[in-house]
Amino acid sequence: MPPLLQSLLLRPALRNPRPWRQERKVLQKEDFPLIEEDQVREHLGKLDTHKSMGPDGMHPRVLRELADVIARPLSIIFERSWRTGEVPEDWRKGNVTLVFRKGKKEDPGNYRPVSLTSIPEKVMEQLILGVINKHVEEKKVIGSGQHGFTKGKSCLTNLIAFYDGMIGWVDEGRAVDVVYLDFSKAFDTVSYNILIGKLRKCGLDEWTVRWVDTPEGCAAIERDLDRLENWAKRNLMKFNKGKCRVLHLGRNNLKHQYKSGVDLLGSSSAEKDLGVLVDNKLSRSQQCALVARKANGILGCIKKSVASRSREVILPLYSALVCWVCVARFW
């Protein structure tokens, strides 16, 4: 058993529940953040038992099966961490492994580092995230146009909303230019000072902030690109110019060349938009061909690896492995 959890379970004060209940009543009067035992138990019950454990050696399967036993001591740890802003040492560690993405395997840039951290720490993060999401929704901090990382929205709703407008303009005979931008190492280069400042500005409570601290026309598009470039510089980020492309739509398109900063953006005849291949004719043929190749490849694997041809065996495999390919629902 990890030292932190062991020490909390063995403390004399915790063997007598009355003093702790009295303390919790006082904390409620002083408006301290509270984490209820039921909240922790609910999150523990949803843990994916196939995930790897962190450096603290606490496997998600063990935590899930012992949820009723450890929910209370974990709620105490979480609450005190939230109130004090201090994070247990085990939560600051991670087992880093490299996952190959694509390209040449000898190029280090083609690997993505993945950090396996403490499972209890991830549960704490989910609790904090719930508080932040609730505040953001109540204060309407994020606009309706945001789809990513937003409850009730997804890549699918983003694609539908965006291409509904694009297809409508093209059907009207208008020239439409779509500029695809890609931040270079976006999640790795976020400035924590700027992030904390924004959380405070939107009115998030200090307890949570402290814990987190551990188009129209070519000219208009150019102005938007300039604003995005300036925003990126202010936020200490930069675009990956090698992945930024312009997709020219419409038969009367003059194929204007756009710049991001001082760099000209290359044009493209087709781009992947949230996993969906879209060409400059808004044709579905390339995407359908790509989906068919992937589906046929999966069907081939099923045929080679599964001897049975009964409906009870093949149908669940088909539903689980083939039907999901490349957000086919969008089309």
JODATA-V943684 format. One record per backbone hydrogen bond with DSSP energy under -0.5 kcal/mol. CO is the residue of the C=O (numbers start at 1). NH is the residue of the N-H. Records with the same first field share a line. If there is no record, write none. Layout:
CO = NH + NH
This chain:
2 = 6
3 = 7
4 = 8
5 = 9
6 = 10
7 = 11
8 = 11
11 = 14 + 15
12 = 15 + 16
13 = 16
15 = 17
16 = 20
17 = 21
18 = 22
19 = 23
20 = 24
21 = 25
22 = 26
23 = 27
24 = 28
25 = 29
26 = 30
27 = 32
28 = 31
34 = 36
36 = 40
37 = 41
38 = 42
39 = 43
40 = 44
41 = 45
42 = 46
43 = 46
44 = 47
47 = 49
48 = 51
54 = 57
57 = 59
58 = 54
59 = 63
60 = 64
61 = 65
62 = 66
64 = 67
66 = 69 + 70
67 = 71
70 = 74
71 = 75
72 = 76
73 = 77
74 = 78
75 = 79
76 = 80
77 = 81
78 = 82
79 = 83
80 = 84
81 = 85
88 = 91 + 92
89 = 92
90 = 93
93 = 118
94 = 96
95 = 116
97 = 114
98 = 100
99 = 112
104 = 107
106 = 108
107 = 110
108 = 111
110 = 101 + 102
111 = 113
112 = 99
114 = 97 + 116
115 = 117
116 = 55 + 95
118 = 122
119 = 123
120 = 124
121 = 125
122 = 126
123 = 127
124 = 128
125 = 129
126 = 130
127 = 131
128 = 132
129 = 133
130 = 134
131 = 135
132 = 136
133 = 137
134 = 138
135 = 139
136 = 140 + 141
143 = 146
145 = 147
147 = 150
150 = 153
154 = 158
155 = 159
156 = 160
157 = 161
158 = 162
159 = 163
160 = 164
161 = 165
162 = 166
163 = 167
164 = 168
165 = 169
166 = 170
167 = 171
168 = 172
169 = 174
170 = 173
176 = 249
177 = 179
178 = 180 + 247
179 = 181
180 = 245
182 = 240
183 = 185 + 186
185 = 189
186 = 189
190 = 192
191 = 195
192 = 196
193 = 197
194 = 198
195 = 199
196 = 200
197 = 201
198 = 202
199 = 204
200 = 203
205 = 209
206 = 210
207 = 211
208 = 212
209 = 213
210 = 214
215 = 217
217 = 221
218 = 222
219 = 223
220 = 224
221 = 225
222 = 226
223 = 227
224 = 228
225 = 229
226 = 230
227 = 231
228 = 232
229 = 233
230 = 234
231 = 235
232 = 237
233 = 236
235 = 191
238 = 184
239 = 241
240 = 243 + 244
241 = 244
244 = 266
245 = 180
246 = 248 + 268
247 = 178 + 249
249 = 176
250 = 253
256 = 258
258 = 265
259 = 261
260 = 262 + 263
263 = 260
266 = 246
268 = 248
269 = 280
271 = 273 + 278
272 = 274
273 = 276
275 = 277
276 = 273 + 278
278 = 271
279 = 282
280 = 250
283 = 279
284 = 288
285 = 289
286 = 290
287 = 291
288 = 292
289 = 293
290 = 294
291 = 295
292 = 296
293 = 297
294 = 298
295 = 299
296 = 300
297 = 301
298 = 302
299 = 303
300 = 304
301 = 305
302 = 306
305 = 307
310 = 313 + 314
311 = 315
313 = 317
314 = 318
315 = 319
316 = 320
317 = 321
318 = 322 + 323
322 = 325
324 = 327
325 = 328
327 = 330
328 = 331
